[in-house]
Amino acid sequence: MRFGVKLQLPMEETATKILFTSDSTQHQKTLGDAMISVARRFNGDLLWLETAENVELTNALVDDLKKRANRDLTVVKKSGDFWSIAAKTSKEFKVEMTVIVAAAKSGSMLGGGMSSCISKFETPVIYLNPNAAWVEPKNILMLLDSTSESRQKFYRVSKLAKSFFAKVHVFALSNKKDNETVRYLNAYSTQAFDYMVKHGVSVTELDVAAGVDMKEAIFTAMSSMNDCWVACMNETDGSGFMKTSPFQHLCNDLTSPLMACAVQEVVGMGGSGY
């Protein structure tokens, strides 16, 4: 295990656009807490995607945000499939992040599920299932596997960590344990650690874990961390025919926010694009 700390400069005011939405009216407190937290950390436009399922929340959220943070909430009204319109709206308004509180969508033998939902987004989704509560992250468990694309979240995680003054815990793991997998895990773990140090983020590099039950290893690592978010790509090692992916397990079972990033195809040199 390695530790790296750089003195962080005071948090910069970040002009950005952040979209919030939900699949029902049951999540008012979670959304309210998320909006207030984000409003205090980011300077920019806060948007609410109103649908037929969550329309009753709109006035309450607008009033709450104005009262508690003196910020305005821009309401965008759309109809259609929930995950599709959320992704389309995030692209239309060029948001940097989308906060979604919704039931996890299950997949099938042919795929789908939450990996398919997140694949529609070009920017990170902060996802909370109905059992998850909003907490400001003191720790971020950043997961890496043996695929080069898992490094695509380096920049996004570093920005989130600096905004909340959180510590990043780099955790490279895979259900595979062949020599090539272990070599990639070690290489990507080292790159992640060095990246965070270079960008002024407090960071810990956990021991690489190969040939493990990924879900169990992730939740074990989280058990010693308070106010911990997980950062994960939507496509990971540990997936397979008739097998629930580690990413789906995280969406189903986490009780804190998940930063979910869709694998982006990178054209030309650069490999992972991180």
Sine and cosine of phi, psi and omega as CSV:
sin_phi,cos_phi,sin_psi,cos_psi,sin_omega,cos_omega
0.00,0.00,0.70,-0.72,0.03,-1.00
-0.85,-0.53,0.51,-0.86,0.04,-1.00
-0.85,-0.52,0.62,-0.79,0.07,-1.00
-0.61,-0.79,0.74,-0.67,-0.02,-1.00
-0.69,-0.72,0.75,-0.67,0.17,-0.98
-0.84,-0.54,0.59,-0.81,0.04,-1.00
-0.91,0.41,0.83,-0.56,-0.01,-1.00
-1.00,0.04,0.65,-0.76,0.11,-0.99
-0.96,0.27,0.35,-0.94,0.06,-1.00
-0.81,0.59,0.58,-0.82,-0.06,-1.00
-0.87,0.50,0.76,-0.66,0.03,-1.00
-0.99,0.17,0.52,-0.85,0.14,-0.99
-0.95,0.32,0.87,-0.50,-0.09,-1.00
-0.96,-0.28,0.91,-0.42,0.06,-1.00
-0.98,0.18,0.89,-0.47,-0.09,-1.00
-0.44,-0.90,0.07,-1.00,0.12,-0.99
-0.83,-0.55,0.76,-0.65,-0.01,-1.00
-0.77,-0.64,0.76,-0.65,-0.06,-1.00
-0.96,-0.27,0.68,-0.74,0.06,-1.00
-0.87,-0.50,0.56,-0.83,0.13,-0.99
-0.27,-0.96,0.16,-0.99,-0.03,-1.00
-0.46,-0.89,0.40,-0.92,-0.01,-1.00
-1.00,-0.02,0.03,1.00,0.01,-1.00
-0.31,-0.95,0.01,-1.00,0.00,-1.00
-1.00,-0.04,0.10,1.00,-0.12,-0.99
-0.99,0.14,-0.13,0.99,-0.21,-0.98
-0.91,-0.40,0.54,0.84,-0.08,-1.00
-0.87,0.49,-0.72,0.69,-0.04,-1.00
-0.89,0.45,-0.71,0.71,-0.01,-1.00
-0.88,0.48,-0.71,0.71,0.01,-1.00
-0.92,0.40,-0.65,0.76,0.04,-1.00
-0.88,0.48,-0.72,0.70,0.03,-1.00
-0.88,0.48,-0.66,0.75,0.00,-1.00
-0.90,0.43,-0.70,0.72,-0.02,-1.00
-0.89,0.45,-0.70,0.72,-0.01,-1.00
-0.90,0.43,-0.68,0.73,0.00,-1.00
-0.87,0.49,-0.74,0.67,-0.02,-1.00
-0.92,0.40,-0.63,0.78,0.00,-1.00
-0.87,0.49,-0.52,0.85,-0.01,-1.00
-0.99,0.16,-0.30,0.95,-0.07,-1.00
-0.97,-0.25,-0.43,0.90,-0.10,-0.99
-0.80,-0.60,0.68,-0.73,0.06,-1.00
-0.97,-0.23,0.91,-0.43,-0.04,-1.00
0.26,-0.97,-0.23,-0.97,-0.07,-1.00
-0.99,0.12,0.73,-0.68,0.10,-0.99
-0.95,-0.32,0.82,-0.57,-0.09,-1.00
-0.90,-0.45,0.57,-0.82,0.07,-1.00
-0.87,-0.49,0.85,-0.53,0.06,-1.00
-1.00,0.04,0.95,-0.32,0.00,-1.00
-1.00,-0.03,0.76,-0.65,0.07,-1.00
-0.80,-0.60,0.07,-1.00,0.03,-1.00
-0.89,0.46,-0.47,0.88,-0.05,-1.00
-0.98,0.19,-0.44,0.90,-0.09,-1.00
-0.86,-0.50,0.18,0.98,-0.12,-0.99
-0.83,0.56,-0.54,0.84,-0.04,-1.00
-0.94,0.35,-0.22,0.98,0.01,-1.00
-1.00,0.09,-0.35,0.94,-0.22,-0.98
-0.83,0.56,-0.83,0.56,-0.07,-1.00
-0.88,0.48,-0.65,0.76,-0.01,-1.00
-0.90,0.44,-0.66,0.75,-0.01,-1.00
-0.94,0.34,-0.64,0.77,0.05,-1.00
-0.88,0.48,-0.73,0.68,-0.02,-1.00
-0.92,0.40,-0.66,0.75,-0.03,-1.00
-0.90,0.44,-0.69,0.72,-0.01,-1.00
-0.91,0.41,-0.63,0.78,0.01,-1.00
-0.92,0.39,-0.66,0.75,-0.05,-1.00
-0.95,0.32,-0.69,0.72,-0.13,-0.99
-1.00,0.01,-0.41,0.91,-0.05,-1.00
-0.75,-0.66,-0.01,1.00,-0.04,-1.00
0.79,0.61,0.69,0.73,0.01,-1.00
-0.83,-0.56,0.48,-0.88,0.03,-1.00
-1.00,-0.07,0.48,-0.88,0.04,-1.00
-0.87,-0.49,0.89,-0.46,0.03,-1.00
-0.99,0.14,0.82,-0.57,-0.06,-1.00
-0.99,-0.14,0.80,-0.60,0.05,-1.00
-0.89,-0.45,0.82,-0.57,-0.05,-1.00
-0.97,-0.25,0.80,-0.60,0.00,-1.00
-0.62,-0.78,0.30,-0.95,0.09,-1.00
-0.68,-0.73,0.42,-0.91,0.00,-1.00
0.74,-0.67,-0.20,-0.98,0.04,-1.00
-0.86,0.50,0.76,-0.65,-0.17,-0.99
-0.82,0.57,-0.83,0.56,-0.09,-1.00
-0.92,0.38,-0.57,0.82,0.00,-1.00
-0.93,0.38,-0.70,0.71,-0.02,-1.00
-0.95,0.31,-0.50,0.87,0.07,-1.00
-0.90,0.44,-0.70,0.71,0.01,-1.00
-0.92,0.40,-0.69,0.72,0.00,-1.00
-0.89,0.45,-0.64,0.77,0.01,-1.00
-0.92,0.39,-0.63,0.78,0.03,-1.00
-0.88,0.47,-0.60,0.80,0.03,-1.00
-0.96,0.28,-0.68,0.74,-0.04,-1.00
-0.85,0.52,-0.67,0.75,-0.05,-1.00
-0.99,-0.12,0.07,1.00,0.06,-1.00
0.80,0.61,0.77,0.64,0.00,-1.00
-0.98,0.21,0.44,-0.90,0.02,-1.00
-1.00,0.00,-0.29,0.96,-0.05,-1.00
-0.33,-0.94,0.58,-0.81,0.06,-1.00
-0.84,-0.55,0.79,-0.62,0.02,-1.00
-0.97,-0.23,0.87,-0.50,-0.08,-1.00
-0.80,-0.60,0.79,-0.61,0.15,-0.99
-0.92,-0.39,0.91,-0.41,-0.11,-0.99
-0.28,-0.96,0.34,-0.94,0.08,-1.00
-0.92,0.40,0.60,-0.80,0.04,-1.00
-0.94,0.34,0.69,-0.72,0.03,-1.00
-1.00,0.00,0.80,-0.61,-0.05,-1.00
-0.99,0.12,0.48,-0.88,0.04,-1.00
-0.99,-0.15,-0.28,-0.96,0.01,-1.00
-0.57,-0.82,-0.09,-1.00,0.04,-1.00
-0.86,0.51,-0.44,0.90,-0.05,-1.00
-1.00,-0.04,0.09,1.00,0.02,-1.00
0.96,-0.29,-0.54,-0.84,-0.03,-1.00
1.00,0.10,-0.63,-0.78,-0.01,-1.00
0.93,0.37,-0.38,-0.92,-0.09,-1.00
-0.93,0.35,-0.49,0.87,0.05,-1.00
-0.87,0.49,-0.66,0.75,0.03,-1.00
-0.93,0.38,-0.63,0.77,0.03,-1.00
-0.87,0.48,-0.74,0.67,-0.06,-1.00
-0.95,0.32,-0.44,0.90,-0.02,-1.00
-0.88,0.47,-0.33,0.95,-0.02,-1.00
-0.98,0.21,-0.23,0.97,-0.08,-1.00
-0.99,-0.14,0.64,-0.76,0.04,-1.00
-1.00,-0.04,-0.28,0.96,0.00,-1.00
-0.81,-0.59,0.25,-0.97,-0.11,-0.99
-0.86,0.50,0.55,-0.84,0.13,-0.99
-0.92,-0.38,0.81,-0.58,0.16,-0.99
-1.00,-0.03,0.96,-0.29,-0.15,-0.99
-0.96,-0.29,0.70,-0.71,0.10,-0.99
-0.77,-0.64,0.81,-0.58,0.12,-0.99
-0.98,0.20,0.16,-0.99,-0.08,-1.00
-0.86,0.50,-0.34,0.94,0.00,-1.00
-1.00,-0.07,-0.05,1.00,-0.04,-1.00
-1.00,-0.01,0.54,-0.84,0.05,-1.00
-0.91,-0.42,0.51,-0.86,0.05,-1.00
-0.97,0.25,0.78,-0.63,0.16,-0.99
-0.70,-0.71,0.56,-0.83,0.13,-0.99
-0.97,0.23,0.77,-0.64,-0.12,-0.99
-0.95,0.30,0.81,-0.59,0.23,-0.97
-1.00,-0.06,-0.41,0.91,0.00,-1.00
-0.70,-0.72,0.59,-0.81,0.09,-1.00
-0.79,-0.61,0.89,-0.46,0.06,-1.00
-1.00,0.03,0.96,-0.28,-0.04,-1.00
-0.99,-0.11,0.90,-0.44,-0.08,-1.00
-1.00,-0.03,0.69,-0.72,0.11,-0.99
-0.80,-0.60,0.53,-0.85,0.11,-0.99
-0.80,-0.60,-0.36,-0.93,-0.10,-1.00
-1.00,0.05,0.06,1.00,0.03,-1.00
-1.00,-0.09,0.68,-0.74,-0.05,-1.00
-0.88,0.47,-0.47,0.88,-0.03,-1.00
-0.91,0.42,-0.35,0.94,-0.01,-1.00
-0.90,0.44,-0.27,0.96,0.03,-1.00
-0.99,0.15,-0.14,0.99,-0.05,-1.00
-0.89,0.45,-0.28,0.96,-0.03,-1.00
-1.00,-0.04,0.03,1.00,-0.03,-1.00
-0.78,0.63,-0.81,0.58,-0.07,-1.00
-0.88,0.47,-0.72,0.70,-0.06,-1.00
-0.90,0.44,-0.67,0.74,0.01,-1.00
-0.92,0.39,-0.64,0.77,0.00,-1.00
-0.89,0.45,-0.65,0.76,0.02,-1.00
-0.92,0.40,-0.67,0.74,0.03,-1.00
-0.90,0.44,-0.70,0.72,-0.01,-1.00
-0.88,0.48,-0.67,0.75,-0.01,-1.00
-0.93,0.37,-0.57,0.82,0.01,-1.00
-0.91,0.41,-0.58,0.82,-0.04,-1.00
-0.96,-0.27,0.09,1.00,-0.06,-1.00
0.80,0.60,0.68,0.73,-0.03,-1.00
-1.00,-0.10,0.40,-0.92,0.09,-1.00
-1.00,-0.06,0.70,-0.71,0.05,-1.00
-1.00,-0.10,0.74,-0.67,0.06,-1.00
-0.93,-0.38,0.95,-0.30,-0.02,-1.00
-0.98,0.20,0.81,-0.58,-0.04,-1.00
-0.70,-0.71,0.97,-0.24,0.04,-1.00
-1.00,-0.09,0.82,-0.57,-0.07,-1.00
-0.48,-0.88,0.37,-0.93,0.01,-1.00
-0.38,-0.93,0.44,-0.90,0.12,-0.99
-0.98,0.20,-0.22,0.98,0.03,-1.00
-1.00,-0.05,0.44,-0.90,-0.03,-1.00
-0.67,-0.74,0.35,0.94,0.06,-1.00
-0.94,0.33,0.26,-0.96,-0.10,-1.00
-0.87,0.50,-0.63,0.78,-0.01,-1.00
-0.91,0.41,-0.68,0.74,0.04,-1.00
-0.87,0.50,-0.73,0.68,-0.01,-1.00
-0.88,0.48,-0.64,0.77,0.01,-1.00
-0.89,0.46,-0.70,0.71,0.02,-1.00
-0.91,0.41,-0.67,0.74,0.00,-1.00
-0.85,0.53,-0.72,0.70,0.00,-1.00
-0.90,0.43,-0.67,0.75,-0.01,-1.00
-0.90,0.43,-0.72,0.69,-0.04,-1.00
-0.94,0.35,-0.57,0.82,0.05,-1.00
-0.89,0.46,-0.71,0.71,0.02,-1.00
-0.89,0.45,-0.67,0.74,0.02,-1.00
-0.88,0.47,-0.66,0.75,0.00,-1.00
-0.90,0.43,-0.71,0.71,0.01,-1.00
-0.86,0.50,-0.75,0.66,-0.02,-1.00
-0.90,0.44,-0.60,0.80,0.01,-1.00
-0.89,0.45,-0.72,0.69,-0.03,-1.00
-0.91,0.42,-0.67,0.75,0.04,-1.00
-0.88,0.48,-0.70,0.71,-0.02,-1.00
-0.88,0.48,-0.54,0.84,-0.06,-1.00
-0.99,-0.15,0.29,0.96,0.14,-0.99
0.96,0.28,0.49,0.87,-0.01,-1.00
-0.96,-0.28,0.73,-0.68,0.11,-0.99
-0.92,0.40,0.78,-0.63,-0.18,-0.98
-0.58,-0.82,0.55,-0.83,0.14,-0.99
-0.81,-0.58,0.67,-0.75,0.07,-1.00
-0.96,-0.28,0.94,-0.34,0.01,-1.00
-0.97,0.24,0.35,-0.94,0.03,-1.00
-0.89,0.46,0.67,-0.74,0.04,-1.00
-0.89,0.46,0.65,-0.76,-0.01,-1.00
-0.83,-0.56,0.92,-0.40,0.01,-1.00
-0.90,-0.44,0.54,-0.84,0.01,-1.00
0.93,0.38,0.62,0.78,-0.08,-1.00
-0.88,-0.48,0.30,-0.95,0.21,-0.98
-0.96,0.27,0.94,-0.33,-0.17,-0.98
-0.90,0.43,-0.65,0.76,0.03,-1.00
-0.86,0.51,-0.75,0.66,-0.02,-1.00
-0.89,0.46,-0.67,0.74,-0.02,-1.00
-0.90,0.43,-0.63,0.78,-0.01,-1.00
-0.92,0.40,-0.74,0.67,-0.04,-1.00
-0.94,0.35,-0.50,0.86,0.10,-1.00
-0.91,0.41,-0.70,0.72,0.02,-1.00
-0.89,0.46,-0.63,0.77,-0.01,-1.00
-0.93,0.36,-0.42,0.91,-0.14,-0.99
-0.89,0.46,-0.36,0.93,-0.02,-1.00
-0.98,-0.20,0.15,0.99,-0.06,-1.00
-0.88,-0.48,0.79,-0.61,0.06,-1.00
-1.00,0.09,0.55,-0.84,0.08,-1.00
0.73,0.68,0.85,0.53,-0.13,-0.99
-0.97,-0.26,0.79,-0.62,0.19,-0.98
-0.99,-0.13,0.36,-0.93,0.11,-0.99
-0.91,-0.42,0.65,-0.76,0.09,-1.00
-0.90,-0.44,0.82,-0.57,-0.13,-0.99
-0.51,-0.86,0.55,-0.83,0.17,-0.99
-0.97,0.22,0.36,-0.93,-0.03,-1.00
-0.98,0.19,-0.21,0.98,0.07,-1.00
-0.85,-0.53,0.83,-0.55,-0.12,-0.99
-0.66,-0.75,0.22,-0.98,0.24,-0.97
-0.86,0.51,0.28,-0.96,0.07,-1.00
1.00,0.01,0.03,1.00,0.05,-1.00
-1.00,-0.07,0.36,-0.93,0.02,-1.00
0.07,-1.00,0.15,-0.99,-0.02,-1.00
-0.86,0.52,0.76,-0.64,0.02,-1.00
0.89,0.46,0.45,0.90,-0.04,-1.00
-0.73,-0.69,0.76,-0.65,0.04,-1.00
-0.96,0.29,0.78,-0.62,-0.08,-1.00
-0.95,0.30,0.43,-0.90,0.09,-1.00
-0.83,0.56,-0.61,0.79,0.01,-1.00
-0.89,0.46,-0.68,0.74,0.04,-1.00
-0.89,0.46,-0.65,0.76,0.05,-1.00
-0.86,0.51,-0.67,0.74,0.01,-1.00
-0.89,0.46,-0.70,0.71,0.02,-1.00
-0.89,0.46,-0.62,0.79,-0.03,-1.00
-0.95,0.30,-0.63,0.78,-0.31,-0.95
-0.90,-0.43,-0.27,0.96,-0.02,-1.00
-0.90,0.44,0.60,-0.80,0.07,-1.00
-0.95,-0.32,0.22,0.98,0.09,-1.00
-0.68,-0.73,0.16,-0.99,-0.09,-1.00
-0.90,0.43,0.51,-0.86,0.07,-1.00
-0.88,-0.47,0.83,-0.55,0.16,-0.99
-1.00,0.09,0.95,-0.30,-0.06,-1.00
-0.96,-0.27,0.83,-0.56,-0.03,-1.00
-0.87,-0.50,0.74,-0.68,0.02,-1.00
-0.99,0.16,0.67,-0.74,0.09,-1.00
-0.88,0.47,0.78,-0.62,0.00,-1.00
-0.96,-0.30,0.73,-0.68,0.05,-1.00
-0.95,0.32,0.78,-0.62,-0.01,-1.00
-0.94,-0.34,0.83,-0.56,-0.01,-1.00
-0.99,-0.14,0.73,-0.68,0.03,-1.00
1.00,-0.03,-0.32,-0.95,-0.07,-1.00
-0.97,0.26,0.40,-0.92,0.03,-1.00
0.85,-0.53,-0.25,0.97,0.10,-1.00
0.89,0.45,-0.98,-0.19,-0.11,-0.99
-0.98,0.22,-0.37,0.93,-0.05,-1.00
0.99,0.17,0.28,0.96,-0.04,-1.00
-0.99,0.11,0.00,0.00,0.00,0.00
